[in-house]
Amino acid sequence: MQTPHSPQSGEGRGVHGRGAAVNPDQRFSELHVDYDPGEGPEKVVTKFLRDHSSSIIAQHQSPDLPFSASLNPYRGCEHGCAYCYARPTHEYLGFSPGLDFESRIMVKENAPALLREALLKPSYKPVTLSLSGVTDCYQPIEKKLRITRGCLEVLAECRHPVVLITKNHLITRDVDLLAELARYHATAVYISITTLKPELAHKLEPRASAPKMRLEAIRMLHEAGVPVGVATAPIIPGLNDSEIPALIEAAQAAGAQFAGYTVVRLPFAVKDVFKAWLDQHFPGMKDKILNRIEETQGRTMSHGEFGKRLKGVGVWSEQTAALFRVALTRAGLLHRRPEVSAEAFRRPRDPGGQMELF
């Protein structure tokens, strides 16, 4: 038995090439389906669905985030990171935050056109955009669809400030546009690296670039004059926290100029996905890791207060912060990225407007 949109794997079994081993019910559904043991395909095929959003810039007021506007060409993410905090966003679309999140991808094909339309409005005032604020704008399908590149072409034309974060080497394809934006101090990039261990990265983030390729992306961006740093995120206690000094050192050697980190949090059904992932890959470490996450999130899996969710609370969080500061100082990296500027912003060309007179 299965719902129309929900590929399902057996409880606790791995699904080839996927981060989630389960497809938990989405919390807004009134239908609950119990699966027979062992039922479900061993391989889930990704499907791409058109997203008919009429706008592309999302505004928010979260004090936890250093930006107030974001641009997300995709909803859902094929990278399949087992810990991804964005998984519950798929529930608003009627999908599960488990396998659905990484195999049912909503694609905003007209994102570049919507972006141009928004920037053309006389009332629009440029603010720093985050690309992406939710799911990775360089997930595998971007290589074919080039939607993120289309958005960057608009932003580069306008010299509009944008900060990117990704864990995919594919960003190097767009180094020409990023270098152009960097000429006007209008961009900065974070490359997210959770671990330097290829085998752990493959289990934790099955369809993201390997750690060595992410370091190569840092090198290429740095050599092109693009301000680039590393996000050692998320830090998962008992799993990758001991790697902080090595991660910072490797990123600095590749050309990173700044660094940041967050600790893991597991909101809503993310905790079920991550628990199943631990059962599959690290059953002997499961209780230790989950207990430590609870400790850092105020005896929950995701702290409810702004200012405490991303850095955690308690002794372990304090030790993590101290370890990060020492590693940063030794590497000579900045704790904050350089500010990006909207000073050079100009309106985009209006494809439907009158021709310019020369």
Buried (B, 14 or more C-beta within 10 A) or exposed (E): EEBEBBBBBBBEBBBEBBBBBBBBBBEEBEEEEEBEEEEBBEEBEBEBBEBEBEEBBBEEEEEEEEBBBBBBBBBBBBBBBBBBBBBBBBBEBBBBBBBBBBBBBBBBBBBBBBBBBBBBEEEBEBEBBBBBBBBBBBBBBBEEBBBBBBBBBBBBBBBBBBBBBBBBBBBBBBBEBBBBBBEBBBBBBBBBBBBBBEEBBBBBBBBBBBBBBBBBBBBBBBEBEBBBBBBBBBBBBBBBBEBBBBBBBBBBEBBBBBBBBBBBBBBBBBBBBBBBBBBBBBEEEBEBBBEBBBBBBBEBBBBEEEEBBBBBBBEBBEEBBEBBEEBBEEBEBBEEBEEBBBEBBEBBEEEEEEEEEE
